[in-house]
Amino acid sequence: MSDVTLTRSQRLTDRVPYAYSATTAHPAPLIFFAGACPLDAQGAVVGVGDLEAQARQCVANLLVALDDAGAGLSDVLFLRVLVATVDAGDLGQVWTIVHDAFADHEVPGTLHGVTVLGWPGQLVEVEAVAARPTP
């Protein structure tokens, strides 16, 4: 069972698909994840030119990293989603893929349009902070 509690504000709009904050029970260790990139097992960028394919690969890679650290999606406290674009529609397209992967765990997150990401052809990256569940 996750030690993460999501909080929605009754004084801010309810039209956003995420909680405004997340807390964890002390002393749950925090886990800071490097940005999940859209790389396959051989290190090649997946879905060059395809935002949705890259978003799905980033989520898949984040799931592996979470599992390796002893956590799952419901343990995530915060997300940062980076999209190499100047088009707000592209941001929304990527956010939908990431948000849907988290289902009912509508973790707080920030969505950024950026000029460039680290790998040639990379359009999407997903960072996370999670709390390792206590036994």
Contact map, one row per residue, 1 for C-alpha under 8 A:
111000000000000000000000000000000000000000000000000000000000000000000000000000000000000000000000000000000000000000000000000000000000100
111100000000000000000000000000000000000000000000000000000000000000000000011000000000000000000000000000000000000000000000000000000001110
111110000000000000000001100100000000000000000000000000000000000000000000001000000000000000000000000000000000000000000000000000000011110
011111000000000000000111100000000000000000000000000000000000000000000000011110000000000000000000000000000000000000000000000000000010000
001111100000000000000111000000000000000000000000000000000000000000000000000000000000000000000000000000000000000000000000000000000000000
000111110000000000111110000000000000000000000000000000000000000000000000000000000000000000000000000000001111000000000000000000000000000
000011111000000000111100000000000000000000000000000000000000000000000000000000000000000000000000000000000000000000000000000000000000000
000001111100000001111000000000000000000000000000000000000000000000000000000000000000000000000000000000000000000000000000000000000000000
000000111111110000110000000000000000000000000000000000000000000000000000000000000000000000000000000000000000000000000000000000000000000
000000011111110000000000000000000000000000000000000000000000000000000000000000000000000000000000000000000000000000000000000000000000000
000000001111100000000000000000000000000000000000000000000000000000000000000000000000000000000000000000000000000000000000000000000000000
000000001111110000000000000000000000000000000000000000000000000000000000000000000000000000000000000000000000000000000000000000000000000
000000001111111100000000000000000000000000000000000000000000000000000000000000000000000000000000000000000000000000000000000000000000000
000000001101111110000000000000000000000000000000000000000000000000000000000000000000000000000000000000000000000000000000000000000000000
000000000000111110000000000000000000000000000000000000000000000000000000000000000000000000000000000000000000000000000000000000000000000
000000000000111111100000000000000000000000000000000000000000000000000000000000000000000000000000000000000000000000000000000000000000000
000000000000011111100000000000000000000000000000000000000000000000000000000000000000000000000000001000000100000000000000000000000000000
000000010000000111110000000000000000000000000000000000000000000000000000000000000000000000000000000000000111100000000000000000000000000
000001111000000111111100000000000000000000000000000000000000000000000000000000000000000000000000000000000111000000000000000000000000000
000001111000000001111100000000000000000000000000000000000000000000000000000000000000000000000000000000000001000000000000000000000000000
000001110000000000111110000000000000000000000000000000000000000000000000000000000000000000000000000000000011000000000000000000000000000
000111100000000000111111000000000000000000000000000000000000000000000000000011000000000000000000000000000011000000000000000000000000000
000111000000000000001111100000000000000000000000000000000000000000000000000010000000000000000000000000000000000000000000000000000000000
001110000000000000000111110100000000000000000000000000000000000000000000000010000000000000000000000000000000000000000000000000000010000
001100000000000000000011111100000000000000000000000000000000000000000000000000000000000000000000000000000000000000000000000000000000000
000000000000000000000001111110000000000000000000000000000000000000000000000000000000000000000000000000000000000000000000000000000000000
000000000000000000000000111110000000000000000000000000000000000000000000000000000000000000000000000000000000000000000000000000000000000
001000000000000000000001111111000000000000000000000000000000000000000000000000000000000000000000000000000000000000000000000000000011110
000000000000000000000000011111100000000000000000000000000000000000000000000000000000000000000000000000000000000000000000000000000011100
000000000000000000000000000111110000000000000000000000000000000000000000000000000000000000000000000000000000000000000000000000001111000
000000000000000000000000000011111000000000000000000000000000000000001000000000000000000000000000000000000000000000000000000000001111000
000000000000000000000000000001111100000000000000000000000000000000000000000000000000000000000000000000000000000000000000000000011100000
000000000000000000000000000000111111000000000000000000000000000010000000000000000000000000000000000000000000000000000000000000111100000
000000000000000000000000000000011111000000000000000000000000000000000000000000000000000000000000000000000000000000000000000000110000000
000000000000000000000000000000001111100000000000000000000000000000000000000000000000000000000000000000000000000000000000000011110000000
000000000000000000000000000000001111110000000000000000000110110000000000000000000000000000000000000000000000000000000000000011100000000
000000000000000000000000000000000011111000000000000001001100100000000000000000000000000000000000000000000000000000000000010111000000000
000000000000000000000000000000000001111100001110000001111100100000000000000000000000000000000000000000000000000000000000010110000000000
000000000000000000000000000000000000111111111100000000001100100000000000000000000000000000000000000000000000000000000000000000000000000
000000000000000000000000000000000000011111111100000000001000000000000000000000000000000000000000000000000000000000000000000000000000000
000000000000000000000000000000000000001111110000000000000000000000000000000000000000000000000000000000000000000000000000000000000000000
000000000000000000000000000000000000001111110000000000000000000000000000000000000000000000000000000000000000000000000000000000000000000
000000000000000000000000000000000000001111111000000000000000000000000000000000000000000000000000000000000000000000000000000000000000000
000000000000000000000000000000000000001111111100000000000000000000000000000000000000000000000000000000000000000000000000000000000000000
000000000000000000000000000000000000011100111111000000000000000000000000000000000000000000000000000000000000000000000011110000000000000
000000000000000000000000000000000000011100011111000011001000000000000000000000000000000000000000000000000000000000000000000000000000000
000000000000000000000000000000000000010000001111111011000000000000000000000000000000000000000000000000000000000000000000000000000000000
000000000000000000000000000000000000000000001111110001000000000000000000000000000000000000000000000000000000000000000000111000000000000
000000000000000000000000000000000000000000000011111000000000000000000000000000000000000000000000000000000000000000000000101000000000000
000000000000000000000000000000000000000000000011111111000000000000000000000000000000000000000000000000000000000000000000000000000000000
000000000000000000000000000000000000000000000010111111100000000000000000000000000000000001001100000000000000000000000000001100000000000
000000000000000000000000000000000000000000000000011111110000000000000000000000000000000000001100100000000000000000000000000000000000000
000000000000000000000000000000000000000000000110011111111000000000000000000000000000000000000000000000000000000000000000000000000000000
000000000000000000000000000000000000110000000111011111111100000000000000000000000000000000000000000000000000000000000000011100000000000
000000000000000000000000000000000000010000000000001111111110000000000000000000000000000000000100110000000000000000000000000110000000000
000000000000000000000000000000000000010000000000000111111111000000000000000000000000000000000000110000000000000000000000000000000000000
000000000000000000000000000000000000111100000100000011111111100000000000000000000000000000000000000000000000000000000000000000000000000
000000000000000000000000000000000001111000000000000001111111110000000000000000000000000000000000000000000000000000000000000111000000000
000000000000000000000000000000000001000000000000000000111111111000000000000000000000000000000000010010000000000000000000000001000000000
000000000000000000000000000000000000000000000000000000011111111100000000000000000000000000000000000000000000000000000000000000000000000
000000000000000000000000000000000001111000000000000000001111111110000000000000000000000000000000000000000000000000000000000000000000000
000000000000000000000000000000000001000000000000000000000111111111000000000000000000000000000000000000000000000000000000000001000000000
000000000000000000000000000000000000000000000000000000000011111111100001100000000000000000000000000000000000000000000000000000000000000
000000000000000000000000000000000000000000000000000000000001111111110000000000000000000000000000000000000000000000000000000000000000000
000000000000000000000000000000001000000000000000000000000000111111111000000000000000000000000000000000000000000000000000000000000000000
000000000000000000000000000000000000000000000000000000000000011111111111100000000000000000000000000000000000000000000000000000000000000
000000000000000000000000000000000000000000000000000000000000001111111111000000000000000000000000000000000000000000000000000000000000000
000000000000000000000000000000000000000000000000000000000000000111111110000000000000000000000000000000000000000000000000000000000000000
000000000000000000000000000000100000000000000000000000000000000011111110000000000000000000000000000000000000000000000000000000000001000
000000000000000000000000000000000000000000000000000000000000000001111111000000000000000000000000000000000000000000000000000000000001100
000000000000000000000000000000000000000000000000000000000000000001111111101000000000000000000000000000000000000000000000000000000111100
000000000000000000000000000000000000000000000000000000000000001001100111111100000000000000000000000000000000000000000000000000000000000
000000000000000000000000000000000000000000000000000000000000001001000011111100000000000000000000000001001000000000000000000000000000000
010100000000000000000000000000000000000000000000000000000000000000000001111100000000000000000000000001001000000000000000000000000000000
011100000000000000000000000000000000000000000000000000000000000000000011111110000000000000000000000000000000000000000000000000000111100
000100000000000000000000000000000000000000000000000000000000000000000001111111100000000000000000000000000010000000000000000000011110000
000100000000000000000111000000000000000000000000000000000000000000000000001111100000000000000000000000000011000000000000000000011110000
000000000000000000000100000000000000000000000000000000000000000000000000000111110000000000000000000000000011100000000000000000011100000
000000000000000000000000000000000000000000000000000000000000000000000000000111111000000000000000000000000011110000000000000001111000000
000000000000000000000000000000000000000000000000000000000000000000000000000001111100000000000000000000000000111100000000000001110000000
000000000000000000000000000000000000000000000000000000000000000000000000000000111110000000000010000000000000111100000000000111100000000
000000000000000000000000000000000000000000000000000000000000000000000000000000011111000000000000000000000000001111000000001111000000000
000000000000000000000000000000000000000000000000000000000000000000000000000000001111100001100100000000000000001111000000001110000000000
000000000000000000000000000000000000000000000000000000000000000000000000000000000111110000000000000000000000000011111000011100000000000
000000000000000000000000000000000000000000000000000000000000000000000000000000000011111101100000000000000000000011100000001000000000000
000000000000000000000000000000000000000000000000000000000000000000000000000000000001111100000000000000000000000011100000000000000000000
000000000000000000000000000000000000000000000000000000000000000000000000000000000000111111100000000000000000000010000000000000000000000
000000000000000000000000000000000000000000000000000000000000000000000000000000000000111111110000000000000000000010000000000000000000000
000000000000000000000000000000000000000000000000000000000000000000000000000000000000001111111000000000000000000000000000000000000000000
000000000000000000000000000000000000000000000000001000000000000000000000000000000010101111111100000000000000000000000000000000000000000
000000000000000000000000000000000000000000000000000000000000000000000000000000000010101111111110000000000000001110000000000000000000000
000000000000000000000000000000000000000000000000000000000000000000000000000000000000000111111111000000000000000000000000000000000000000
000000000000000000000000000000000000000000000000001100000000000000000000000000000000000011111111100000000000000000000000000000000000000
000000000000000000000000000000000000000000000000001100100000000000000000000000000010000001111111110000000000000000000000000100000000000
000000000000000000000000000000000000000000000000000000000000000000000000000000001000000000111111111000000000001000000000000000000000000
000000000000000000000000000000000000000000000000000000000000000000000000000000000000000000011111111100000000000000000000000000000000000
000000000000000000000000000000000000000000000000000100110000000000000000000000000000000000001111111110000000000000000000000000000000000
000000000000000000000000000000000000000000000000000000110010000000000000000000000000000000000111111111000000000000000000000000000000000
000000000000000010000000000000000000000000000000000000000000000000000000000000000000000000000011111111100100000000000000000000000000000
000000000000000000000000000000000000000000000000000000000000000000000000000000000000000000000001111111100000000000000000000000000000000
000000000000000000000000000000000000000000000000000000000010000000000000000000000000000000000000111111100000000000000000000000000000000
000000000000000000000000000000000000000000000000000000000000000000000000110000000000000000000000011111111110000000000000000000000000000
000000000000000000000000000000000000000000000000000000000000000000000000000000000000000000000000001111111100000000000000000000000000000
000000000000000000000000000000000000000000000000000000000000000000000000000000000000000000000000000001111100000000000000000000000000000
000001000000000000000000000000000000000000000000000000000000000000000000110000000000000000000000000001111110000000000000000000000000000
000001000000000011100000000000000000000000000000000000000000000000000000000000000000000000000000001001111111000000000000000000000000000
000001000000000001101100000000000000000000000000000000000000000000000000000111100000000000000000000001001111100000000000000000000000000
000001000000000001111100000000000000000000000000000000000000000000000000000011100000000000000000000000000111110000000000000000000000000
000000000000000001000000000000000000000000000000000000000000000000000000000001111000000000000000000000000011111000000000000000000000000
000000000000000000000000000000000000000000000000000000000000000000000000000000111000000000000000000000000001111100000000000000000000000
000000000000000000000000000000000000000000000000000000000000000000000000000000011110000000100010000000000000111110000000000000000000000
000000000000000000000000000000000000000000000000000000000000000000000000000000011110000000100000000000000000011111000000000000000000000
000000000000000000000000000000000000000000000000000000000000000000000000000000000111111100100000000000000000001111100000000000000000000
000000000000000000000000000000000000000000000000000000000000000000000000000000000111110000000000000000000000000111111000000000000000000
000000000000000000000000000000000000000000000000000000000000000000000000000000000001110000000000000000000000000011111000000000000000000
000000000000000000000000000000000000000000000000000000000000000000000000000000000001000000000000000000000000000001111100011000000000000
000000000000000000000000000000000000000000000000000000000000000000000000000000000001000000000000000000000000000001111111011110000000000
000000000000000000000000000000000000000000000000000000000000000000000000000000000000000000000000000000000000000000011111010000000000000
000000000000000000000000000000000000000000001000000000000000000000000000000000000000000000000000000000000000000000001111110000000000000
000000000000000000000000000000000000000000001000000000000000000000000000000000000000000000000000000000000000000000001111110000000000000
000000000000000000000000000000000000000000001001100000000000000000000000000000000000000000000000000000000000000000000011111000000000000
000000000000000000000000000000000000110000001001000001000000000000000000000000000001000000000000000000000000000000011111111110000000000
000000000000000000000000000000000000000000000001101001000000000000000000000000000111100000000000000000000000000000011000111110000000000
000000000000000000000000000000000000110000000000001001100100000000000000000000001111000000000100000000000000000000001000011111000000000
000000000000000000000000000000000011110000000000000000100100000000000000000000001110000000000000000000000000000000001000011111100000000
000000000000000000000000000000000011100000000000000000000110010000000000000000111100000000000000000000000000000000000000000111110000000
000000000000000000000000000000001111000000000000000000000000000000000000000000111000000000000000000000000000000000000000000011111000000
000000000000000000000000000000011110000000000000000000000000000000000000000111110000000000000000000000000000000000000000000001111100000
000000000000000000000000000001111000000000000000000000000000000000000000000111100000000000000000000000000000000000000000000000111110000
000000000000000000000000000001111000000000000000000000000000000000000010001111000000000000000000000000000000000000000000000000011111000
001100000000000000000001000111100000000000000000000000000000000000000010001110000000000000000000000000000000000000000000000000001111100
011000000000000000000000000111100000000000000000000000000000000000001110001000000000000000000000000000000000000000000000000000000111110
111000000000000000000000000110000000000000000000000000000000000000000110001000000000000000000000000000000000000000000000000000000011111
011000000000000000000000000100000000000000000000000000000000000000000000000000000000000000000000000000000000000000000000000000000001111
000000000000000000000000000000000000000000000000000000000000000000000000000000000000000000000000000000000000000000000000000000000000111
